[in-house]
Amino acid sequence: MKKFVNEDNTRFRRGSTYTKVIADIAQKNVCPFCEDQLLNFHKNPIEKKKYWIVTDNMYPYKPNKKHILLIHQEHIEHAQEISTAAWQELQVIIQEQTKKNNIDGGTFMLRFGDGRYTGSSVRHLHAHIVQSDPEHEDYKKEVGLVARIG
């Protein structure tokens, strides 16, 4: 049976609301980023583009000033499945969001494929724009974003 979430990748947030939500999604075996499920698990306002959904992350990495989640509207899992038009729209969205949110510096990360290789907890192609907060008191204490890159 195909799994849409990887509970193992919530280990840095054990006991958190996020861990409990991912466990609930795993038990229901639904994709939380697909349109028919998104509003069941995500309560922040969403903006629909042609290929992407733009929203503030419900469970942002800490500490940060801004954490934007970009979800491919169609359930795809791999970067190889992104159309040229969707890539172009993603570029425009990144430019719009960094300007709109005054993001002077940040990280853009695309999560795709098997979460064992990416650290992702959701197996629906999505991306993050994250601006950390170096002025936050926990900046040097917090783990921050955890992503497997090797």
N, CA, C and O of each residue as an XYZ file, in Angstrom:
600
protein
N       0.846     -1.185      0.000
C       0.000      0.000      0.000
C       0.891      1.249      0.000
O       1.850      1.337      0.766
N       0.565      2.193     -0.854
C       1.312      3.434     -0.959
C       1.064      4.317      0.261
O      -0.069      4.459      0.720
N       2.133      4.901      0.775
C       2.019      5.824      1.902
C       2.238      7.247      1.399
O       3.136      7.502      0.596
N       1.409      8.166      1.878
C       1.505      9.560      1.465
C       2.340     10.404      2.414
O       2.757     11.506      2.059
N       2.590      9.892      3.629
C       3.403     10.613      4.601
C       4.443      9.671      5.203
O       4.269      8.453      5.217
N       5.512     10.259      5.694
C       6.588      9.503      6.324
C       6.715      9.986      7.770
O       7.299     11.037      8.036
N       6.164      9.210      8.688
C       6.183      9.595     10.100
C       7.593      9.646     10.673
O       7.851     10.410     11.603
N       8.508      8.844     10.135
C       9.886      8.848     10.633
C      10.532     10.222     10.498
O      11.422     10.573     11.274
N      10.084     10.998      9.517
C      10.694     12.305      9.286
C      10.122     13.406     10.166
O      10.386     14.586      9.936
N       9.344     13.030     11.168
C       8.878     14.009     12.155
C       9.637     13.863     13.465
O       9.265     14.482     14.462
N      10.691     13.060     13.483
C      11.394     12.731     14.738
C      11.977     13.941     15.458
O      12.148     13.901     16.676
N      12.285     15.012     14.736
C      12.826     16.201     15.389
C      11.734     17.021     16.075
O      12.016     17.985     16.787
N      10.492     16.623     15.847
C       9.357     17.337     16.432
C       8.510     16.405     17.293
O       7.312     16.644     17.448
N       9.088     15.371     17.847
C       8.347     14.376     18.637
C       7.459     15.052     19.677
O       7.875     15.975     20.377
N       6.214     14.559     19.755
C       5.277     15.088     20.737
C       4.592     16.374     20.316
O       3.722     16.870     21.031
N       4.963     16.921     19.180
C       4.383     18.189     18.735
C       3.019     17.960     18.077
O       2.647     16.832     17.752
N       2.304     19.036     17.896
C       1.037     18.973     17.167
C       1.276     18.430     15.767
O       0.481     17.634     15.267
N       2.365     18.854     15.128
C       2.683     18.401     13.777
C       2.823     16.881     13.729
O       2.284     16.240     12.827
N       3.532     16.306     14.679
C       3.712     14.858     14.728
C       2.364     14.155     14.839
O       2.133     13.134     14.192
N       1.484     14.705     15.656
C       0.150     14.108     15.827
C      -0.676     14.211     14.542
O      -1.389     13.274     14.183
N      -0.579     15.338     13.860
C      -1.307     15.515     12.601
C      -0.796     14.526     11.548
O      -1.594     13.909     10.843
N       0.514     14.373     11.437
C       1.092     13.439     10.464
C       0.666     12.000     10.800
O       0.375     11.218      9.895
N       0.628     11.652     12.074
C       0.174     10.320     12.477
C      -1.288     10.100     12.072
O      -1.648      9.011     11.624
N      -2.126     11.121     12.225
C      -3.531     11.034     11.830
C      -3.646     10.853     10.314
O      -4.444     10.046      9.836
N      -2.850     11.602      9.574
C      -2.865     11.492      8.113
C      -2.405     10.097      7.689
O      -2.985      9.498      6.783
N      -1.370      9.584      8.340
C      -0.866      8.237      8.024
C      -1.945      7.186      8.278
O      -2.110      6.254      7.492
N      -2.676      7.344      9.379
C      -3.729      6.390      9.720
C      -4.857      6.439      8.686
O      -5.431      5.406      8.340
N      -5.171      7.633      8.198
C      -6.225      7.788      7.187
C      -5.729      7.433      5.790
O      -6.525      7.175      4.887
N      -4.405      7.420      5.620
C      -3.746      7.119      4.349
C      -4.279      7.975      3.196
O      -4.713      7.464      2.163
N      -4.231      9.290      3.408
C      -4.615     10.259      2.382
C      -3.454     11.208      2.148
O      -2.567     11.339      2.991
N      -3.465     11.865      1.008
C      -2.431     12.869      0.745
C      -2.930     14.213      1.265
O      -3.934     14.726      0.771
N      -2.245     14.795      2.258
C      -2.722     16.041      2.851
C      -2.577     17.255      1.944
O      -3.145     18.308      2.232
N      -1.824     17.127      0.854
C      -1.621     18.251     -0.055
C      -2.523     18.206     -1.282
O      -2.564     19.169     -2.047
N      -3.239     17.116     -1.482
C      -4.170     17.045     -2.606
C      -5.392     17.907     -2.301
O      -5.799     18.051     -1.148
N      -5.963     18.471     -3.349
C      -7.037     19.448     -3.197
C      -8.212     18.936     -2.370
O      -8.808     19.706     -1.617
N      -8.557     17.662     -2.491
C      -9.706     17.146     -1.748
C      -9.425     16.954     -0.260
O     -10.350     16.706      0.514
N      -8.162     17.064      0.150
C      -7.783     16.882      1.558
C      -7.148     18.123      2.189
O      -7.152     18.263      3.412
N      -6.611     19.008      1.380
C      -5.801     20.127      1.885
C      -6.482     20.916      3.001
O      -5.869     21.178      4.035
N      -7.715     21.286      2.806
C      -8.393     22.113      3.812
C      -8.754     21.343      5.082
O      -9.092     21.953      6.096
N      -8.686     20.022      5.037
C      -8.888     19.227      6.248
C      -7.694     19.324      7.191
O      -7.837     19.160      8.403
N      -6.526     19.590      6.633
C      -5.300     19.583      7.432
C      -4.575     20.922      7.454
O      -3.652     21.113      8.247
N      -4.975     21.837      6.607
C      -4.263     23.112      6.484
C      -5.268     24.248      6.629
O      -6.197     24.369      5.831
N      -5.080     25.074      7.644
C      -6.066     26.109      7.956
C      -5.650     27.515      7.528
O      -6.462     28.437      7.602
N      -4.409     27.704      7.081
C      -3.981     29.027      6.624
C      -4.593     29.331      5.260
O      -4.864     28.418      4.480
N      -4.812     30.614      4.973
C      -5.359     30.978      3.659
C      -4.453     30.460      2.533
O      -3.231     30.411      2.668
N      -5.084     30.082      1.436
C      -4.318     29.612      0.283
C      -4.604     30.504     -0.918
O      -5.685     31.079     -1.049
N      -3.615     30.600     -1.780
C      -3.759     31.321     -3.041
C      -3.483     30.312     -4.149
O      -2.402     29.727     -4.210
N      -4.450     30.113     -5.009
C      -4.284     29.160     -6.101
C      -3.765     29.869     -7.336
O      -4.310     30.883     -7.771
N      -2.724     29.325     -7.878
C      -2.195     29.743     -9.166
C      -2.609     28.675    -10.171
O      -3.393     27.789     -9.831
N      -2.108     28.736    -11.383
C      -2.486     27.731    -12.372
C      -1.951     26.351    -11.998
O      -2.667     25.356    -12.106
N      -0.679     26.289    -11.551
C      -0.040     25.011    -11.242
C       0.294     24.828     -9.765
O       0.556     23.708     -9.327
N       0.288     25.902     -9.001
C       0.787     25.868     -7.625
C      -0.224     26.463     -6.653
O      -1.052     27.297     -7.021
N      -0.137     26.020     -5.423
C      -0.867     26.606     -4.298
C       0.185     27.282     -3.427
O       1.219     26.688     -3.118
N      -0.080     28.518     -3.036
C       0.841     29.302     -2.221
C       0.169     29.559     -0.874
O      -0.981     29.995     -0.819
N       0.894     29.288      0.208
C       0.322     29.487      1.545
C       1.443     29.594      2.572
O       2.567     29.158      2.323
N       1.138     30.165      3.705
C       2.085     30.124      4.822
C       2.023     28.727      5.424
O       0.942     28.159      5.583
N       3.170     28.184      5.753
C       3.247     26.848      6.319
C       2.534     26.811      7.673
O       2.731     27.701      8.500
N       1.715     25.796      7.902
C       1.023     25.621      9.190
C       2.008     25.306     10.318
O       1.779     25.672     11.471
N       3.088     24.635      9.981
C       4.064     24.196     10.983
C       5.444     24.657     10.534
O       6.269     23.842     10.121
N       5.699     25.976     10.616
C       6.951     26.523     10.070
C       8.184     26.053     10.837
O       8.144     25.792     12.039
N       9.279     25.958     10.086
C      10.562     25.669     10.713
C      10.916     26.849     11.607
O      10.599     27.993     11.278
N      11.563     26.586     12.722
C      11.867     27.630     13.697
C      13.371     27.784     13.854
O      14.108     26.828     13.612
N      13.836     28.928     14.242
C      13.121     30.205     14.221
C      13.184     30.835     12.827
O      14.205     30.748     12.145
N      12.125     31.445     12.425
C      12.095     32.076     11.114
C      11.250     33.329     11.148
O      10.452     33.544     12.061
N      11.443     34.151     10.129
C      10.599     35.321      9.937
C       9.434     34.983      9.017
O       8.337     35.520      9.170
N       9.676     34.087      8.058
C       8.648     33.735      7.083
C       8.905     32.329      6.569
O      10.050     31.946      6.328
N       7.826     31.555      6.400
C       7.931     30.202      5.839
C       6.737     29.996      4.917
O       5.610     29.795      5.371
N       7.000     30.049      3.631
C       5.964     29.919      2.609
C       6.043     28.519      2.017
O       7.126     28.014      1.719
N       4.894     27.911      1.855
C       4.798     26.574      1.282
C       4.200     26.697     -0.118
O       3.190     27.373     -0.313
N       4.829     26.042     -1.083
C       4.377     26.039     -2.473
C       4.075     24.589     -2.839
O       4.980     23.756     -2.877
N       2.821     24.290     -3.104
C       2.382     22.917     -3.339
C       1.934     22.785     -4.789
O       1.103     23.563     -5.258
N       2.477     21.810     -5.494
C       2.014     21.564     -6.863
C       0.551     21.136     -6.791
O       0.207     20.244     -6.016
N      -0.311     21.762     -7.590
C      -1.744     21.482     -7.492
C      -2.092     20.040     -7.832
O      -2.920     19.426     -7.160
N      -1.478     19.509     -8.849
C      -1.723     18.123     -9.232
C      -0.853     17.225     -8.359
O       0.276     17.593     -8.034
N      -1.355     16.062     -7.975
C      -0.533     15.146     -7.186
C       0.540     14.543     -8.085
O       0.298     13.610     -8.851
N       1.727     15.110     -7.961
C       2.911     14.536     -8.582
C       3.926     14.377     -7.467
O       3.816     15.014     -6.420
N       4.901     13.535     -7.691
C       5.864     13.260     -6.625
C       7.305     13.559     -7.003
O       8.155     13.671     -6.120
N       7.600     13.688     -8.274
C       9.001     13.815     -8.675
C       9.219     15.053     -9.539
O       8.329     15.464    -10.283
N      10.388     15.633     -9.436
C      10.744     16.810    -10.219
C      10.645     16.538    -11.718
O      10.383     17.451    -12.501
N      10.849     15.303    -12.112
C      10.766     14.941    -13.531
C       9.352     15.117    -14.084
O       9.163     15.175    -15.299
N       8.374     15.201    -13.210
C       6.981     15.317    -13.632
C       6.518     16.765    -13.793
O       5.413     17.005    -14.278
N       7.341     17.728    -13.397
C       6.946     19.136    -13.476
C       7.033     19.607    -14.921
O       8.062     19.445    -15.577
N       5.961     20.181    -15.400
C       5.950     20.699    -16.774
C       6.796     21.964    -16.866
O       7.088     22.610    -15.859
N       7.178     22.298    -18.079
C       7.937     23.528    -18.314
C       7.139     24.738    -17.842
O       7.694     25.655    -17.237
N       5.844     24.741    -18.118
C       4.989     25.862    -17.701
C       4.921     25.979    -16.178
O       4.919     27.087    -15.642
N       4.865     24.842    -15.480
C       4.830     24.876    -14.017
C       6.154     25.375    -13.453
O       6.160     26.100    -12.458
N       7.275     25.005    -14.066
C       8.581     25.523    -13.633
C       8.620     27.040    -13.807
O       9.100     27.760    -12.931
N       8.117     27.513    -14.932
C       8.119     28.957    -15.191
C       7.246     29.690    -14.176
O       7.626     30.746    -13.671
N       6.074     29.127    -13.880
C       5.206     29.751    -12.883
C       5.867     29.754    -11.511
O       5.740     30.722    -10.760
N       6.564     28.684    -11.185
C       7.263     28.616     -9.892
C       8.291     29.735     -9.778
O       8.417     30.359     -8.725
N       9.013     29.987    -10.839
C       9.993     31.081    -10.831
C       9.318     32.418    -10.548
O       9.818     33.211     -9.750
N       8.196     32.668    -11.193
C       7.456     33.916    -10.988
C       6.967     34.005     -9.542
O       7.059     35.064     -8.921
N       6.449     32.899     -9.005
C       5.954     32.884     -7.624
C       7.078     33.202     -6.644
O       6.882     33.983     -5.714
N       8.234     32.615     -6.838
C       9.373     32.881     -5.947
C       9.721     34.370     -5.985
O       9.940     34.988     -4.943
N       9.771     34.932     -7.169
C      10.075     36.359     -7.288
C       9.005     37.211     -6.630
O       9.327     38.165     -5.921
N       7.735     36.884     -6.851
C       6.627     37.637     -6.249
C       6.650     37.547     -4.731
O       6.518     38.560     -4.044
N       6.816     36.338     -4.205
C       6.756     36.133     -2.761
C       7.937     36.769     -2.029
O       7.766     37.327     -0.945
N       9.126     36.690     -2.612
C      10.272     37.313     -1.940
C      10.140     38.832     -1.935
O      10.566     39.489     -0.984
N       9.557     39.391     -2.983
C       9.325     40.839     -3.013
C       8.204     41.224     -2.049
O       8.371     42.122     -1.224
N       7.066     40.544     -2.153
C       5.888     40.844     -1.323
C       6.205     40.738      0.170
O       5.710     41.535      0.967
N       7.025     39.761      0.549
C       7.333     39.512      1.960
C       8.663     40.102      2.406
O       9.146     39.798      3.497
N       9.256     40.944      1.568
C      10.527     41.611      1.900
C      11.579     40.615      2.369
O      12.237     40.834      3.385
N      11.735     39.535      1.637
C      12.715     38.516      1.991
C      14.051     38.890      1.357
O      14.272     38.675      0.165
N      14.936     39.456      2.178
C      16.249     39.901      1.700
C      17.211     38.745      1.497
O      18.163     38.846      0.724
N      16.959     37.646      2.195
C      17.781     36.453      2.072
C      16.992     35.286      2.613
O      16.244     35.431      3.580
N      17.151     34.147      2.005
C      16.391     32.999      2.458
C      16.843     31.736      1.766
O      17.884     31.700      1.109
N      16.043     30.704      1.925
C      16.324     29.406      1.338
C      15.121     28.964      0.532
O      13.980     29.075      0.979
N      15.390     28.461     -0.664
C      14.357     27.835     -1.478
C      14.717     26.368     -1.584
O      15.852     26.023     -1.913
N      13.756     25.507     -1.306
C      14.026     24.073     -1.356
C      12.827     23.365     -1.953
O      11.687     23.602     -1.554
N      13.096     22.485     -2.924
C      12.066     21.673     -3.551
C      12.155     20.270     -2.978
O      13.222     19.656     -2.987
N      11.032     19.762     -2.479
C      10.985     18.403     -1.919
C      10.252     17.508     -2.910
O       9.109     17.780     -3.277
N      10.920     16.436     -3.343
C      10.300     15.524     -4.301
C      10.781     14.105     -4.062
O      11.870     13.868     -3.539
N       9.933     13.174     -4.461
C      10.305     11.769     -4.395
C      10.213     11.175     -3.000
O       9.506     11.677     -2.125
N      10.941     10.109     -2.828
C      10.930      9.305     -1.614
C      11.502     10.089     -0.430
O      12.657     10.515     -0.456
N      10.678     10.274      0.610
C      11.074     11.036      1.786
C      12.261     10.475      2.544
O      12.878     11.187      3.335
N      12.594      9.212      2.319
C      13.790      8.649      2.964
C      15.049      9.379      2.498
O      16.053      9.412      3.209
N      14.991      9.954      1.317
C      16.145     10.657      0.768
C      16.101     12.160      0.999
O      17.123     12.836      0.881
N      14.922     12.692      1.327
C      14.765     14.140      1.415
C      14.496     14.670      2.818
O      14.714     15.851      3.087
N      14.023     13.807      3.715
C      13.617     14.272      5.035
C      12.193     14.809      5.053
O      11.721     15.271      6.091
N      11.513     14.755      3.933
C      10.152     15.265      3.829
C       9.175     14.327      4.520
O       9.355     13.110      4.514
N       8.145     14.905      5.112
C       7.121     14.072      5.730
C       5.918     13.869      4.818
O       5.076     13.017      5.104
N       5.813     14.634      3.720
C       4.707     14.488      2.771
C       5.275     14.168      1.392
O       6.222     14.805      0.931
N       4.681     13.172      0.744
C       5.200     12.675     -0.527
C       4.493     13.292     -1.739
O       4.371     12.634     -2.773
N       4.050     14.480     -1.638
C       3.445     15.242     -2.732
C       4.439     16.360     -3.022
O       4.862     17.063     -2.104
N       4.815     16.531     -4.276
C       5.841     17.515     -4.606
C       5.470     18.893     -4.071
O       4.371     19.393     -4.307
N       6.412     19.497     -3.343
C       6.184     20.818     -2.774
C       7.524     21.521     -2.568
O       8.585     20.898     -2.624
N       7.454     22.814     -2.331
C       8.663     23.608     -2.140
C       8.467     24.543     -0.950
O       7.347     24.816     -0.516
N       9.596     25.018     -0.443
C       9.595     25.942      0.695
C      10.411     27.180      0.353
O      11.465     27.095     -0.277
N       9.909     28.320      0.777
C      10.711     29.544      0.825
C      10.769     29.896      2.304
O       9.743     30.153      2.933
N      11.969     29.903      2.847
C      12.132     30.153      4.282
C      13.126     31.294      4.494
O      14.233     31.288      3.956
N      12.701     32.261      5.286
C      13.612     33.307      5.741
C      13.816     33.097      7.236
O      12.880     33.217      8.025
N      15.047     32.784      7.610
C      15.330     32.559      9.027
C      15.332     33.883      9.782
O      15.267     34.954      9.179
N      15.406     33.799     11.099
C      15.396     34.987     11.951
C      16.629     34.986     12.845
O      16.566     34.514     13.980
N      17.763     35.512     12.345
C      18.986     35.502     13.137
C      18.925     36.367     14.397
O      19.807     36.279     15.251
N      17.893     37.200     14.516
C      17.721     38.041     15.707
C      16.945     37.324     16.808
O      16.901     37.800     17.942
N      16.334     36.190     16.487
C      15.537     35.443     17.464
C      16.455     34.854     18.538
O      17.556     34.396     18.232
N      16.008     34.867     19.783
C      16.823     34.394     20.904
C      17.228     32.928     20.775
O      18.260     32.527     21.313
N      16.439     32.131     20.077
C      16.747     30.713     19.921
C      17.502     30.390     18.627
O      17.738     29.220     18.325
N      17.878     31.412     17.871
C      18.492     31.192     16.556
C      19.697     30.250     16.615
O      19.839     29.371     15.765
N      20.556     30.429     17.606
C      21.764     29.596     17.701
C      21.494     28.273     18.424
O      22.335     27.375     18.398
N      20.336     28.146     19.065
C      19.997     26.926     19.805
C      19.204     25.942     18.959
O      19.376     24.730     19.090
N      18.343     26.450     18.099
C      17.428     25.615     17.331
C      18.152     24.878     16.210
O      19.149     25.362     15.672
N      17.641     23.712     15.870
C      18.174     22.925     14.775
C      17.871     23.607     13.447
O      18.690     23.563     12.529
N      16.708     24.234     13.336
C      16.307     24.856     12.068
C      15.828     23.794     11.098
O      15.372     22.727     11.509
N      15.930     24.077      9.854
C      15.486     23.170      8.806
C      16.381     21.945      8.744
O      17.607     22.051      8.766
N      15.759     20.798      8.666
C      16.506     19.557      8.511
C      16.123     18.959      7.169
O      14.963     18.620      6.931
N      17.112     18.836      6.300
C      16.871     18.241      4.987
C      18.058     17.352      4.658
O      19.212     17.727      4.866
N      17.766     16.200      4.155
C      18.850     15.295      3.766
C      19.398     15.754      2.442
O      18.654     15.914      1.475
N      20.699     15.968      2.392
C      21.337     16.332      1.132
C      22.485     15.390      0.806
O      23.218     15.607     -0.159
N      22.636     14.383      1.580
C      23.701     13.438      1.299
C      23.644     12.269      2.244
O      24.473     11.363      2.155
